């Protein structure tokens, strides 16, 4: 079963709090998906921004609340939770 298969909407991911692993980094990061299109998604993560600040030095200092755009092609895995159907009907 593919969540993001043909005909599905990437909008299903928007607003989800996730844990993801990208091939661009050696570790996983927690954050929120702010927007998505057919190629990738905008990811808000203080942890990821801190890692980028370490890598880039002063390059991110001029950006206020930076978001990161990650192409789906760099995604190794993504974990998120769905509302429990029993909790939703209560």
PDB file of N, CA, C and O in Angstrom:
ATOM      1  N   UNK A   1       0.837  -1.176   0.000  1.00  0.00           N
ATOM      2  CA  UNK A   1       0.000   0.000   0.000  1.00  0.00           C
ATOM      3  C   UNK A   1       0.882   1.239   0.000  1.00  0.00           C
ATOM      4  O   UNK A   1       1.771   1.359   0.843  1.00  0.00           O
ATOM      5  N   UNK A   2       0.660   2.143  -0.910  1.00  0.00           N
ATOM      6  CA  UNK A   2       1.461   3.355  -1.016  1.00  0.00           C
ATOM      7  C   UNK A   2       0.626   4.567  -0.649  1.00  0.00           C
ATOM      8  O   UNK A   2      -0.395   4.835  -1.281  1.00  0.00           O
ATOM      9  N   UNK A   3       1.051   5.299   0.364  1.00  0.00           N
ATOM     10  CA  UNK A   3       0.342   6.504   0.778  1.00  0.00           C
ATOM     11  C   UNK A   3       0.429   7.578  -0.287  1.00  0.00           C
ATOM     12  O   UNK A   3      -0.521   8.337  -0.480  1.00  0.00           O
ATOM     13  N   UNK A   4       1.560   7.654  -0.985  1.00  0.00           N
ATOM     14  CA  UNK A   4       1.776   8.704  -1.965  1.00  0.00           C
ATOM     15  C   UNK A   4       1.794   8.167  -3.380  1.00  0.00           C
ATOM     16  O   UNK A   4       2.560   8.648  -4.215  1.00  0.00           O
ATOM     17  N   UNK A   5       0.980   7.199  -3.656  1.00  0.00           N
ATOM     18  CA  UNK A   5       0.933   6.605  -4.985  1.00  0.00           C
ATOM     19  C   UNK A   5       0.223   7.504  -5.981  1.00  0.00           C
ATOM     20  O   UNK A   5      -0.231   8.595  -5.636  1.00  0.00           O
ATOM     21  N   UNK A   6       0.130   7.039  -7.217  1.00  0.00           N
ATOM     22  CA  UNK A   6      -0.539   7.820  -8.259  1.00  0.00           C
ATOM     23  C   UNK A   6      -1.964   8.177  -7.854  1.00  0.00           C
ATOM     24  O   UNK A   6      -2.700   7.346  -7.322  1.00  0.00           O
ATOM     25  N   UNK A   7      -2.338   9.417  -8.111  1.00  0.00           N
ATOM     26  CA  UNK A   7      -3.685   9.863  -7.806  1.00  0.00           C
ATOM     27  C   UNK A   7      -3.883  10.342  -6.387  1.00  0.00           C
ATOM     28  O   UNK A   7      -4.931  10.909  -6.077  1.00  0.00           O
ATOM     29  N   UNK A   8      -2.914  10.135  -5.511  1.00  0.00           N
ATOM     30  CA  UNK A   8      -3.071  10.604  -4.140  1.00  0.00           C
ATOM     31  C   UNK A   8      -2.568  12.031  -4.029  1.00  0.00           C
ATOM     32  O   UNK A   8      -1.788  12.486  -4.866  1.00  0.00           O
ATOM     33  N   UNK A   9      -2.999  12.721  -3.026  1.00  0.00           N
ATOM     34  CA  UNK A   9      -2.643  14.122  -2.848  1.00  0.00           C
ATOM     35  C   UNK A   9      -1.529  14.267  -1.816  1.00  0.00           C
ATOM     36  O   UNK A   9      -1.596  13.691  -0.730  1.00  0.00           O
ATOM     37  N   UNK A  10      -0.518  15.035  -2.163  1.00  0.00           N
ATOM     38  CA  UNK A  10       0.560  15.304  -1.209  1.00  0.00           C
ATOM     39  C   UNK A  10       0.072  16.215  -0.095  1.00  0.00           C
ATOM     40  O   UNK A  10       0.743  16.364   0.927  1.00  0.00           O
ATOM     41  N   UNK A  11      -1.073  16.816  -0.283  1.00  0.00           N
ATOM     42  CA  UNK A  11      -1.645  17.690   0.738  1.00  0.00           C
ATOM     43  C   UNK A  11      -1.974  16.925   2.017  1.00  0.00           C
ATOM     44  O   UNK A  11      -2.119  17.533   3.078  1.00  0.00           O
ATOM     45  N   UNK A  12      -2.094  15.601   1.931  1.00  0.00           N
ATOM     46  CA  UNK A  12      -2.366  14.785   3.109  1.00  0.00           C
ATOM     47  C   UNK A  12      -1.270  14.934   4.155  1.00  0.00           C
ATOM     48  O   UNK A  12      -1.506  14.722   5.344  1.00  0.00           O
ATOM     49  N   UNK A  13      -0.074  15.297   3.709  1.00  0.00           N
ATOM     50  CA  UNK A  13       1.060  15.423   4.626  1.00  0.00           C
ATOM     51  C   UNK A  13       1.140  16.780   5.306  1.00  0.00           C
ATOM     52  O   UNK A  13       1.760  16.903   6.362  1.00  0.00           O
ATOM     53  N   UNK A  14       0.531  17.791   4.727  1.00  0.00           N
ATOM     54  CA  UNK A  14       0.642  19.153   5.246  1.00  0.00           C
ATOM     55  C   UNK A  14       0.052  19.249   6.648  1.00  0.00           C
ATOM     56  O   UNK A  14      -1.062  18.795   6.907  1.00  0.00           O
ATOM     57  N   UNK A  15       0.821  19.844   7.537  1.00  0.00           N
ATOM     58  CA  UNK A  15       0.403  20.007   8.925  1.00  0.00           C
ATOM     59  C   UNK A  15       0.764  18.844   9.826  1.00  0.00           C
ATOM     60  O   UNK A  15       0.577  18.921  11.040  1.00  0.00           O
ATOM     61  N   UNK A  16       1.277  17.769   9.254  1.00  0.00           N
ATOM     62  CA  UNK A  16       1.638  16.589  10.053  1.00  0.00           C
ATOM     63  C   UNK A  16       2.969  16.802  10.748  1.00  0.00           C
ATOM     64  O   UNK A  16       3.919  17.308  10.152  1.00  0.00           O
ATOM     65  N   UNK A  17       3.029  16.419  11.992  1.00  0.00           N
ATOM     66  CA  UNK A  17       4.272  16.363  12.753  1.00  0.00           C
ATOM     67  C   UNK A  17       4.903  15.016  12.392  1.00  0.00           C
ATOM     68  O   UNK A  17       4.265  13.973  12.535  1.00  0.00           O
ATOM     69  N   UNK A  18       6.137  15.039  11.930  1.00  0.00           N
ATOM     70  CA  UNK A  18       6.775  13.827  11.421  1.00  0.00           C
ATOM     71  C   UNK A  18       8.189  13.675  11.953  1.00  0.00           C
ATOM     72  O   UNK A  18       8.785  14.609  12.490  1.00  0.00           O
ATOM     73  N   UNK A  19       8.691  12.494  11.787  1.00  0.00           N
ATOM     74  CA  UNK A  19      10.094  12.167  12.002  1.00  0.00           C
ATOM     75  C   UNK A  19      10.568  11.645  10.662  1.00  0.00           C
ATOM     76  O   UNK A  19       9.977  10.718  10.108  1.00  0.00           O
ATOM     77  N   UNK A  20      11.647  12.241  10.128  1.00  0.00           N
ATOM     78  CA  UNK A  20      12.090  11.815   8.808  1.00  0.00           C
ATOM     79  C   UNK A  20      13.589  11.657   8.747  1.00  0.00           C
ATOM     80  O   UNK A  20      14.338  12.253   9.520  1.00  0.00           O
ATOM     81  N   UNK A  21      14.003  10.831   7.796  1.00  0.00           N
ATOM     82  CA  UNK A  21      15.418  10.611   7.502  1.00  0.00           C
ATOM     83  C   UNK A  21      15.607  10.918   6.031  1.00  0.00           C
ATOM     84  O   UNK A  21      14.965  10.325   5.164  1.00  0.00           O
ATOM     85  N   UNK A  22      16.505  11.863   5.769  1.00  0.00           N
ATOM     86  CA  UNK A  22      16.848  12.252   4.413  1.00  0.00           C
ATOM     87  C   UNK A  22      18.252  11.750   4.099  1.00  0.00           C
ATOM     88  O   UNK A  22      19.103  11.675   4.986  1.00  0.00           O
ATOM     89  N   UNK A  23      18.490  11.412   2.854  1.00  0.00           N
ATOM     90  CA  UNK A  23      19.813  10.958   2.451  1.00  0.00           C
ATOM     91  C   UNK A  23      20.850  12.075   2.559  1.00  0.00           C
ATOM     92  O   UNK A  23      22.051  11.814   2.485  1.00  0.00           O
ATOM     93  N   UNK A  24      20.402  13.303   2.732  1.00  0.00           N
ATOM     94  CA  UNK A  24      21.303  14.440   2.843  1.00  0.00           C
ATOM     95  C   UNK A  24      21.978  14.544   4.205  1.00  0.00           C
ATOM     96  O   UNK A  24      22.977  15.249   4.351  1.00  0.00           O
ATOM     97  N   UNK A  25      21.433  13.840   5.212  1.00  0.00           N
ATOM     98  CA  UNK A  25      21.950  13.909   6.582  1.00  0.00           C
ATOM     99  C   UNK A  25      22.134  12.508   7.138  1.00  0.00           C
ATOM    100  O   UNK A  25      21.492  11.558   6.691  1.00  0.00           O
ATOM    101  N   UNK A  26      23.013  12.394   8.111  1.00  0.00           N
ATOM    102  CA  UNK A  26      23.305  11.085   8.692  1.00  0.00           C
ATOM    103  C   UNK A  26      22.341  10.704   9.812  1.00  0.00           C
ATOM    104  O   UNK A  26      22.397   9.583  10.318  1.00  0.00           O
ATOM    105  N   UNK A  27      21.466  11.611  10.200  1.00  0.00           N
ATOM    106  CA  UNK A  27      20.512  11.307  11.277  1.00  0.00           C
ATOM    107  C   UNK A  27      19.118  11.793  10.911  1.00  0.00           C
ATOM    108  O   UNK A  27      18.932  12.517   9.933  1.00  0.00           O
ATOM    109  N   UNK A  28      18.150  11.385  11.707  1.00  0.00           N
ATOM    110  CA  UNK A  28      16.758  11.757  11.482  1.00  0.00           C
ATOM    111  C   UNK A  28      16.436  13.062  12.206  1.00  0.00           C
ATOM    112  O   UNK A  28      17.130  13.459  13.142  1.00  0.00           O
ATOM    113  N   UNK A  29      15.361  13.725  11.748  1.00  0.00           N
ATOM    114  CA  UNK A  29      14.924  14.981  12.338  1.00  0.00           C
ATOM    115  C   UNK A  29      13.420  14.968  12.535  1.00  0.00           C
ATOM    116  O   UNK A  29      12.681  14.396  11.733  1.00  0.00           O
ATOM    117  N   UNK A  30      12.968  15.611  13.619  1.00  0.00           N
ATOM    118  CA  UNK A  30      11.543  15.810  13.867  1.00  0.00           C
ATOM    119  C   UNK A  30      11.167  17.194  13.369  1.00  0.00           C
ATOM    120  O   UNK A  30      11.979  18.119  13.413  1.00  0.00           O
ATOM    121  N   UNK A  31       9.940  17.334  12.898  1.00  0.00           N
ATOM    122  CA  UNK A  31       9.468  18.632  12.428  1.00  0.00           C
ATOM    123  C   UNK A  31       8.053  18.529  11.889  1.00  0.00           C
ATOM    124  O   UNK A  31       7.373  17.520  12.073  1.00  0.00           O
ATOM    125  N   UNK A  32       7.624  19.587  11.222  1.00  0.00           N
ATOM    126  CA  UNK A  32       6.281  19.668  10.673  1.00  0.00           C
ATOM    127  C   UNK A  32       6.350  19.969   9.185  1.00  0.00           C
ATOM    128  O   UNK A  32       7.144  20.803   8.750  1.00  0.00           O
ATOM    129  N   UNK A  33       5.524  19.294   8.412  1.00  0.00           N
ATOM    130  CA  UNK A  33       5.448  19.561   6.982  1.00  0.00           C
ATOM    131  C   UNK A  33       4.507  20.745   6.784  1.00  0.00           C
ATOM    132  O   UNK A  33       3.320  20.665   7.100  1.00  0.00           O
ATOM    133  N   UNK A  34       5.046  21.840   6.261  1.00  0.00           N
ATOM    134  CA  UNK A  34       4.280  23.072   6.101  1.00  0.00           C
ATOM    135  C   UNK A  34       3.585  23.162   4.749  1.00  0.00           C
ATOM    136  O   UNK A  34       2.513  23.759   4.643  1.00  0.00           O
ATOM    137  N   UNK A  35       4.182  22.576   3.718  1.00  0.00           N
ATOM    138  CA  UNK A  35       3.613  22.607   2.373  1.00  0.00           C
ATOM    139  C   UNK A  35       4.199  21.452   1.582  1.00  0.00           C
ATOM    140  O   UNK A  35       5.272  20.947   1.909  1.00  0.00           O
ATOM    141  N   UNK A  36       3.496  21.036   0.545  1.00  0.00           N
ATOM    142  CA  UNK A  36       3.989  19.951  -0.310  1.00  0.00           C
ATOM    143  C   UNK A  36       3.510  20.162  -1.729  1.00  0.00           C
ATOM    144  O   UNK A  36       2.427  20.697  -1.967  1.00  0.00           O
ATOM    145  N   UNK A  37       4.339  19.730  -2.670  1.00  0.00           N
ATOM    146  CA  UNK A  37       3.947  19.736  -4.074  1.00  0.00           C
ATOM    147  C   UNK A  37       4.310  18.379  -4.659  1.00  0.00           C
ATOM    148  O   UNK A  37       4.584  17.441  -3.909  1.00  0.00           O
ATOM    149  N   UNK A  38       4.317  18.258  -5.948  1.00  0.00           N
ATOM    150  CA  UNK A  38       4.585  16.971  -6.586  1.00  0.00           C
ATOM    151  C   UNK A  38       6.048  16.540  -6.480  1.00  0.00           C
ATOM    152  O   UNK A  38       6.354  15.362  -6.667  1.00  0.00           O
ATOM    153  N   UNK A  39       6.948  17.464  -6.187  1.00  0.00           N
ATOM    154  CA  UNK A  39       8.385  17.171  -6.169  1.00  0.00           C
ATOM    155  C   UNK A  39       8.932  17.004  -4.760  1.00  0.00           C
ATOM    156  O   UNK A  39       9.840  16.202  -4.539  1.00  0.00           O
ATOM    157  N   UNK A  40       8.391  17.752  -3.805  1.00  0.00           N
ATOM    158  CA  UNK A  40       8.926  17.711  -2.450  1.00  0.00           C
ATOM    159  C   UNK A  40       8.037  18.431  -1.465  1.00  0.00           C
ATOM    160  O   UNK A  40       6.848  18.635  -1.710  1.00  0.00           O
ATOM    161  N   UNK A  41       8.632  18.816  -0.337  1.00  0.00           N
ATOM    162  CA  UNK A  41       7.857  19.433   0.723  1.00  0.00           C
ATOM    163  C   UNK A  41       8.697  20.414   1.511  1.00  0.00           C
ATOM    164  O   UNK A  41       9.922  20.303   1.574  1.00  0.00           O
ATOM    165  N   UNK A  42       8.015  21.381   2.113  1.00  0.00           N
ATOM    166  CA  UNK A  42       8.638  22.374   2.969  1.00  0.00           C
ATOM    167  C   UNK A  42       8.561  21.847   4.395  1.00  0.00           C
ATOM    168  O   UNK A  42       7.484  21.520   4.892  1.00  0.00           O
ATOM    169  N   UNK A  43       9.706  21.771   5.038  1.00  0.00           N
ATOM    170  CA  UNK A  43       9.828  21.125   6.340  1.00  0.00           C
ATOM    171  C   UNK A  43      10.300  22.136   7.371  1.00  0.00           C
ATOM    172  O   UNK A  43      11.345  22.762   7.192  1.00  0.00           O
ATOM    173  N   UNK A  44       9.550  22.300   8.439  1.00  0.00           N
ATOM    174  CA  UNK A  44       9.918  23.208   9.526  1.00  0.00           C
ATOM    175  C   UNK A  44      10.460  22.357  10.669  1.00  0.00           C
ATOM    176  O   UNK A  44       9.741  21.543  11.247  1.00  0.00           O
ATOM    177  N   UNK A  45      11.736  22.555  10.985  1.00  0.00           N
ATOM    178  CA  UNK A  45      12.370  21.758  12.030  1.00  0.00           C
ATOM    179  C   UNK A  45      13.506  22.552  12.668  1.00  0.00           C
ATOM    180  O   UNK A  45      14.491  22.884  12.010  1.00  0.00           O
ATOM    181  N   UNK A  46      13.357  22.847  13.943  1.00  0.00           N
ATOM    182  CA  UNK A  46      14.428  23.545  14.666  1.00  0.00           C
ATOM    183  C   UNK A  46      15.692  22.693  14.700  1.00  0.00           C
ATOM    184  O   UNK A  46      16.801  23.219  14.615  1.00  0.00           O
ATOM    185  N   UNK A  47      15.523  21.369  14.827  1.00  0.00           N
ATOM    186  CA  UNK A  47      16.678  20.457  14.854  1.00  0.00           C
ATOM    187  C   UNK A  47      17.443  20.490  13.535  1.00  0.00           C
ATOM    188  O   UNK A  47      18.673  20.536  13.523  1.00  0.00           O
ATOM    189  N   UNK A  48      16.713  20.466  12.434  1.00  0.00           N
ATOM    190  CA  UNK A  48      17.342  20.485  11.119  1.00  0.00           C
ATOM    191  C   UNK A  48      18.026  21.830  10.866  1.00  0.00           C
ATOM    192  O   UNK A  48      19.119  21.873  10.301  1.00  0.00           O
ATOM    193  N   UNK A  49      17.395  22.913  11.276  1.00  0.00           N
ATOM    194  CA  UNK A  49      17.996  24.233  11.110  1.00  0.00           C
ATOM    195  C   UNK A  49      19.271  24.334  11.937  1.00  0.00           C
ATOM    196  O   UNK A  49      20.256  24.912  11.477  1.00  0.00           O
ATOM    197  N   UNK A  50      19.273  23.787  13.146  1.00  0.00           N
ATOM    198  CA  UNK A  50      20.485  23.798  13.970  1.00  0.00           C
ATOM    199  C   UNK A  50      21.610  23.023  13.277  1.00  0.00           C
ATOM    200  O   UNK A  50      22.762  23.455  13.299  1.00  0.00           O
ATOM    201  N   UNK A  51      21.281  21.886  12.667  1.00  0.00           N
ATOM    202  CA  UNK A  51      22.288  21.103  11.945  1.00  0.00           C
ATOM    203  C   UNK A  51      22.810  21.879  10.739  1.00  0.00           C
ATOM    204  O   UNK A  51      24.010  21.864  10.463  1.00  0.00           O
ATOM    205  N   UNK A  52      21.915  22.557  10.019  1.00  0.00           N
ATOM    206  CA  UNK A  52      22.338  23.366   8.869  1.00  0.00           C
ATOM    207  C   UNK A  52      23.204  24.540   9.301  1.00  0.00           C
ATOM    208  O   UNK A  52      24.148  24.905   8.600  1.00  0.00           O
ATOM    209  N   UNK A  53      22.893  25.132  10.450  1.00  0.00           N
ATOM    210  CA  UNK A  53      23.718  26.234  10.955  1.00  0.00           C
ATOM    211  C   UNK A  53      25.140  25.747  11.258  1.00  0.00           C
ATOM    212  O   UNK A  53      26.110  26.464  11.013  1.00  0.00           O
ATOM    213  N   UNK A  54      25.256  24.529  11.790  1.00  0.00           N
ATOM    214  CA  UNK A  54      26.578  23.961  12.055  1.00  0.00           C
ATOM    215  C   UNK A  54      27.357  23.768  10.764  1.00  0.00           C
ATOM    216  O   UNK A  54      28.560  24.028  10.713  1.00  0.00           O
ATOM    217  N   UNK A  55      26.674  23.313   9.723  1.00  0.00           N
ATOM    218  CA  UNK A  55      27.315  23.026   8.449  1.00  0.00           C
ATOM    219  C   UNK A  55      27.674  24.301   7.690  1.00  0.00           C
ATOM    220  O   UNK A  55      28.761  24.411   7.122  1.00  0.00           O
ATOM    221  N   UNK A  56      26.747  25.266   7.687  1.00  0.00           N
ATOM    222  CA  UNK A  56      26.913  26.449   6.842  1.00  0.00           C
ATOM    223  C   UNK A  56      27.528  27.649   7.549  1.00  0.00           C
ATOM    224  O   UNK A  56      27.837  28.653   6.908  1.00  0.00           O
ATOM    225  N   UNK A  57      27.704  27.559   8.836  1.00  0.00           N
ATOM    226  CA  UNK A  57      28.269  28.697   9.570  1.00  0.00           C
ATOM    227  C   UNK A  57      27.299  29.858   9.606  1.00  0.00           C
ATOM    228  O   UNK A  57      26.168  29.707  10.069  1.00  0.00           O
ATOM    229  N   UNK A  58      27.723  31.009   9.125  1.00  0.00           N
ATOM    230  CA  UNK A  58      26.911  32.228   9.203  1.00  0.00           C
ATOM    231  C   UNK A  58      25.896  32.376   8.077  1.00  0.00           C
ATOM    232  O   UNK A  58      25.153  33.358   8.064  1.00  0.00           O
ATOM    233  N   UNK A  59      25.835  31.458   7.147  1.00  0.00           N
ATOM    234  CA  UNK A  59      24.978  31.612   5.971  1.00  0.00           C
ATOM    235  C   UNK A  59      23.494  31.741   6.315  1.00  0.00           C
ATOM    236  O   UNK A  59      22.763  32.419   5.593  1.00  0.00           O
ATOM    237  N   UNK A  60      23.035  31.121   7.379  1.00  0.00           N
ATOM    238  CA  UNK A  60      21.611  31.168   7.731  1.00  0.00           C
ATOM    239  C   UNK A  60      21.272  32.282   8.711  1.00  0.00           C
ATOM    240  O   UNK A  60      20.101  32.460   9.050  1.00  0.00           O
ATOM    241  N   UNK A  61      22.251  33.027   9.170  1.00  0.00           N
ATOM    242  CA  UNK A  61      21.993  34.051  10.174  1.00  0.00           C
ATOM    243  C   UNK A  61      21.026  35.127   9.712  1.00  0.00           C
ATOM    244  O   UNK A  61      20.302  35.684  10.538  1.00  0.00           O
ATOM    245  N   UNK A  62      20.987  35.436   8.434  1.00  0.00           N
ATOM    246  CA  UNK A  62      20.100  36.472   7.921  1.00  0.00           C
ATOM    247  C   UNK A  62      18.679  36.015   7.676  1.00  0.00           C
ATOM    248  O   UNK A  62      17.834  36.833   7.309  1.00  0.00           O
ATOM    249  N   UNK A  63      18.382  34.741   7.863  1.00  0.00           N
ATOM    250  CA  UNK A  63      17.039  34.213   7.616  1.00  0.00           C
ATOM    251  C   UNK A  63      16.261  34.095   8.916  1.00  0.00           C
ATOM    252  O   UNK A  63      16.732  33.486   9.876  1.00  0.00           O
ATOM    253  N   UNK A  64      15.078  34.674   8.945  1.00  0.00           N
ATOM    254  CA  UNK A  64      14.211  34.590  10.110  1.00  0.00           C
ATOM    255  C   UNK A  64      13.285  33.388   9.947  1.00  0.00           C
ATOM    256  O   UNK A  64      12.526  33.322   8.980  1.00  0.00           O
ATOM    257  N   UNK A  65      13.336  32.457  10.861  1.00  0.00           N
ATOM    258  CA  UNK A  65      12.522  31.234  10.838  1.00  0.00           C
ATOM    259  C   UNK A  65      12.637  30.499   9.500  1.00  0.00           C
ATOM    260  O   UNK A  65      11.640  30.351   8.792  1.00  0.00           O
ATOM    261  N   UNK A  66      13.821  30.046   9.152  1.00  0.00           N
ATOM    262  CA  UNK A  66      13.987  29.367   7.853  1.00  0.00           C
ATOM    263  C   UNK A  66      13.229  28.043   7.784  1.00  0.00           C
ATOM    264  O   UNK A  66      13.130  27.315   8.772  1.00  0.00           O
ATOM    265  N   UNK A  67      12.704  27.750   6.610  1.00  0.00           N
ATOM    266  CA  UNK A  67      12.090  26.465   6.297  1.00  0.00           C
ATOM    267  C   UNK A  67      12.992  25.769   5.297  1.00  0.00           C
ATOM    268  O   UNK A  67      13.729  26.422   4.558  1.00  0.00           O
ATOM    269  N   UNK A  68      12.938  24.470   5.271  1.00  0.00           N
ATOM    270  CA  UNK A  68      13.773  23.691   4.367  1.00  0.00           C
ATOM    271  C   UNK A  68      12.871  22.980   3.372  1.00  0.00           C
ATOM    272  O   UNK A  68      11.879  22.361   3.756  1.00  0.00           O
ATOM    273  N   UNK A  69      13.219  23.070   2.087  1.00  0.00           N
ATOM    274  CA  UNK A  69      12.499  22.345   1.052  1.00  0.00           C
ATOM    275  C   UNK A  69      13.293  21.084   0.742  1.00  0.00           C
ATOM    276  O   UNK A  69      14.455  21.161   0.343  1.00  0.00           O
ATOM    277  N   UNK A  70      12.672  19.929   0.923  1.00  0.00           N
ATOM    278  CA  UNK A  70      13.319  18.645   0.657  1.00  0.00           C
ATOM    279  C   UNK A  70      12.599  17.933  -0.478  1.00  0.00           C
ATOM    280  O   UNK A  70      11.390  17.718  -0.391  1.00  0.00           O
ATOM    281  N   UNK A  71      13.299  17.564  -1.529  1.00  0.00           N
ATOM    282  CA  UNK A  71      12.674  16.759  -2.579  1.00  0.00           C
ATOM    283  C   UNK A  71      12.345  15.361  -2.046  1.00  0.00           C
ATOM    284  O   UNK A  71      13.094  14.811  -1.238  1.00  0.00           O
ATOM    285  N   UNK A  72      11.238  14.797  -2.493  1.00  0.00           N
ATOM    286  CA  UNK A  72      10.877  13.442  -2.081  1.00  0.00           C
ATOM    287  C   UNK A  72      11.983  12.444  -2.433  1.00  0.00           C
ATOM    288  O   UNK A  72      12.124  11.420  -1.765  1.00  0.00           O
ATOM    289  N   UNK A  73      12.756  12.729  -3.460  1.00  0.00           N
ATOM    290  CA  UNK A  73      13.813  11.812  -3.890  1.00  0.00           C
ATOM    291  C   UNK A  73      14.910  11.647  -2.835  1.00  0.00           C
ATOM    292  O   UNK A  73      15.656  10.668  -2.880  1.00  0.00           O
ATOM    293  N   UNK A  74      15.025  12.584  -1.886  1.00  0.00           N
ATOM    294  CA  UNK A  74      16.040  12.463  -0.831  1.00  0.00           C
ATOM    295  C   UNK A  74      15.499  11.763   0.411  1.00  0.00           C
ATOM    296  O   UNK A  74      16.252  11.478   1.342  1.00  0.00           O
ATOM    297  N   UNK A  75      14.208  11.490   0.427  1.00  0.00           N
ATOM    298  CA  UNK A  75      13.563  10.899   1.593  1.00  0.00           C
ATOM    299  C   UNK A  75      13.881   9.413   1.696  1.00  0.00           C
ATOM    300  O   UNK A  75      13.590   8.647   0.777  1.00  0.00           O
ATOM    301  N   UNK A  76      14.480   9.004   2.818  1.00  0.00           N
ATOM    302  CA  UNK A  76      14.739   7.581   3.060  1.00  0.00           C
ATOM    303  C   UNK A  76      13.566   6.951   3.795  1.00  0.00           C
ATOM    304  O   UNK A  76      13.128   5.855   3.447  1.00  0.00           O
ATOM    305  N   UNK A  77      13.055   7.642   4.817  1.00  0.00           N
ATOM    306  CA  UNK A  77      11.848   7.187   5.498  1.00  0.00           C
ATOM    307  C   UNK A  77      11.181   8.353   6.201  1.00  0.00           C
ATOM    308  O   UNK A  77      11.809   9.376   6.476  1.00  0.00           O
ATOM    309  N   UNK A  78       9.884   8.181   6.491  1.00  0.00           N
ATOM    310  CA  UNK A  78       9.058   9.202   7.108  1.00  0.00           C
ATOM    311  C   UNK A  78       8.090   8.513   8.059  1.00  0.00           C
ATOM    312  O   UNK A  78       7.423   7.551   7.679  1.00  0.00           O
ATOM    313  N   UNK A  79       8.011   8.998   9.287  1.00  0.00           N
ATOM    314  CA  UNK A  79       7.109   8.417  10.282  1.00  0.00           C
ATOM    315  C   UNK A  79       6.141   9.503  10.744  1.00  0.00           C
ATOM    316  O   UNK A  79       6.561  10.598  11.119  1.00  0.00           O
ATOM    317  N   UNK A  80       4.853   9.196  10.716  1.00  0.00           N
ATOM    318  CA  UNK A  80       3.840  10.087  11.269  1.00  0.00           C
ATOM    319  C   UNK A  80       2.719   9.231  11.813  1.00  0.00           C
ATOM    320  O   UNK A  80       2.630   8.042  11.507  1.00  0.00           O
ATOM    321  N   UNK A  81       1.868   9.831  12.615  1.00  0.00           N
ATOM    322  CA  UNK A  81       0.775   9.053  13.189  1.00  0.00           C
ATOM    323  C   UNK A  81      -0.554   9.546  12.653  1.00  0.00           C
ATOM    324  O   UNK A  81      -0.727  10.727  12.353  1.00  0.00           O
ATOM    325  N   UNK A  82      -1.475   8.626  12.542  1.00  0.00           N
ATOM    326  CA  UNK A  82      -2.844   8.926  12.155  1.00  0.00           C
ATOM    327  C   UNK A  82      -3.688   8.870  13.415  1.00  0.00           C
ATOM    328  O   UNK A  82      -3.364   8.159  14.367  1.00  0.00           O
ATOM    329  N   UNK A  83      -4.783   9.634  13.408  1.00  0.00           N
ATOM    330  CA  UNK A  83      -5.685   9.599  14.543  1.00  0.00           C
ATOM    331  C   UNK A  83      -6.278   8.199  14.671  1.00  0.00           C
ATOM    332  O   UNK A  83      -6.723   7.612  13.684  1.00  0.00           O
ATOM    333  N   UNK A  84      -6.281   7.681  15.867  1.00  0.00           N
ATOM    334  CA  UNK A  84      -6.881   6.375  16.142  1.00  0.00           C
ATOM    335  C   UNK A  84      -8.369   6.450  15.844  1.00  0.00           C
ATOM    336  O   UNK A  84      -9.047   7.355  16.331  1.00  0.00           O
ATOM    337  N   UNK A  85      -8.890   5.520  15.056  1.00  0.00           N
ATOM    338  CA  UNK A  85     -10.306   5.572  14.663  1.00  0.00           C
ATOM    339  C   UNK A  85     -11.226   5.461  15.877  1.00  0.00           C
ATOM    340  O   UNK A  85     -12.320   6.027  15.858  1.00  0.00           O
ATOM    341  N   UNK A  86     -10.826   4.761  16.919  1.00  0.00           N
ATOM    342  CA  UNK A  86     -11.645   4.660  18.130  1.00  0.00           C
ATOM    343  C   UNK A  86     -11.688   6.003  18.840  1.00  0.00           C
ATOM    344  O   UNK A  86     -12.734   6.395  19.358  1.00  0.00           O
ATOM    345  N   UNK A  87     -10.563   6.716  18.871  1.00  0.00           N
ATOM    346  CA  UNK A  87     -10.523   8.037  19.504  1.00  0.00           C
ATOM    347  C   UNK A  87     -11.303   9.048  18.682  1.00  0.00           C
ATOM    348  O   UNK A  87     -11.910   9.963  19.238  1.00  0.00           O
ATOM    349  N   UNK A  88     -11.294   8.896  17.379  1.00  0.00           N
ATOM    350  CA  UNK A  88     -11.994   9.838  16.508  1.00  0.00           C
ATOM    351  C   UNK A  88     -13.501   9.726  16.659  1.00  0.00           C
ATOM    352  O   UNK A  88     -14.214  10.718  16.509  1.00  0.00           O
ATOM    353  N   UNK A  89     -13.996   8.527  16.956  1.00  0.00           N
ATOM    354  CA  UNK A  89     -15.440   8.337  17.071  1.00  0.00           C
ATOM    355  C   UNK A  89     -15.954   8.578  18.488  1.00  0.00           C
ATOM    356  O   UNK A  89     -17.165   8.582  18.712  1.00  0.00           O
ATOM    357  N   UNK A  90     -15.056   8.777  19.437  1.00  0.00           N
ATOM    358  CA  UNK A  90     -15.482   8.987  20.836  1.00  0.00           C
ATOM    359  C   UNK A  90     -15.989  10.376  21.068  1.00  0.00           C
ATOM    360  O   UNK A  90     -16.383  10.711  22.185  1.00  0.00           O
TER     361      UNK A  90
END
